[in-house]
Amino acid sequence: MTTTTCTTTRVRSLPVLLATEDDAEDMGLLAPDDRLTCHVHGRWIHQCVASPAHVSPVTRHRWCRGCRTELCVAVDELTQRVAMTCPRCGHGGSAATTRLTAACRASLAAERDARYAA
């Protein structure tokens, strides 16, 4: 099944976007990897991506298969940069981590837009 991200030009607050993404995910319109918010922590995904809850060796989210190690996360809200790397080999990338990194970047932008719109 192909899913798409809920993108809109309207700026939404965190509680509104959380509810919207929950509904879209439940209806199969939004892939969990494409969420800008975290349904577990109730925050923007870039704010909690470093939590152990976001590590999955099975799907390879924040996981280096070769080293069998959790990836380190660096989120710089000022420069809008997000990086996830293996502390052992320096790599550890996967398609799942790439999607998570992209979601974090989009989350940073959405939070910034919501803050300036308020």
N, C-alpha and C positions, 0 to 999 in steps of 0.2 A: 504494500500500500504506500502510495506517495502522500506525504504530508507537507504542508507549507507553514511558514511562519506567519503569525498574525502581525502584519505591519500596517501601520496607519500613520497619517500625518498628525492626528490628534494626540495631544500630550495627555497622558493618563497618570494619575497618582498611583503609588504602590498598591494600596488596597484594591483599587478598581482593576488594575492590571492583573493582580493575583487572581481575583475572581474570574476575570475574562479568560485568562490562560487556563485556569482549572476547567472552566466550561468547554473551552476549545479542545483541550486535551481529552476530556471525557467523551466528546463527540467525534474524536478521531481526526480533528482538523489541525491539530498542532502536535508535532513530535515532542516528547519530553526533552530531547536534546536542544530544542530550539526555544525553550522557555527563557524569558528574561528575568523571571522571578523564581523563587524556590518555594515549592509548596510545603516542604519539610520545615524550613526555618522561618518562612513568612517574610523573606527579605529579597532584595535584589540579588541575583545569582552571583554577581561579582563580589558581594559582601560576605558570602558564606562558602564559596567554592573551595576554600582551603580546609573545610571541615572533613573529617574522615567519612562522613556520610556520602560524600561525593566521589569516593574512590571505589572503583569496581574492577577487580582483576578479570572478571568474566567479560564485560563489555569493553574493557581497556580504557575507561574514563579515568584519567589521572593515574595511569598505571603503566610501568615499563615492563613489558612481557619478558624481555631478555634478562633483566636484572631482578625481576620479581620484587619491584620496589615501587612505593608510592611516589608520585611526582611532586616536586616542590612547586608552590604557586607564588607568583609575584604579581600583584595588582597595584598599579600606580594610578590613583584617581586623578592626579594632576596632569600627567601626560597622556592618560587614557590607554596606557600600555598594559598588556596581560601576557604573562609567559608561564609555561609549565614545562619543567625539565626534570630529568632524572638526576638525583644527587650522586649516583654512582658513575653512569656513563655520559651524562650530559645531554642525552637525547630523550628517548622514551615516547616519541610522538606516535599518535595513532589517529585514525579517522575520527574516533569518538572524542579524543582530546582536542582535536582541531575544531570540531563542532562546539565543544564546551568553551573553548577559548573565544570563538566567534560570538557565542551567546553572551559571554562576559563583556566583550567589547560593546556589543549592542546594549547590554544592561547598563554599562557606564554612561553611554550616550542618552539612554532613556531617563536615567536618574537625573542627569544634568539638565535635560530638557524639562522634566517635571519640576525641578527645583527653580529654574529660571521662569517658568510659567506661573509659579505660585505668587 
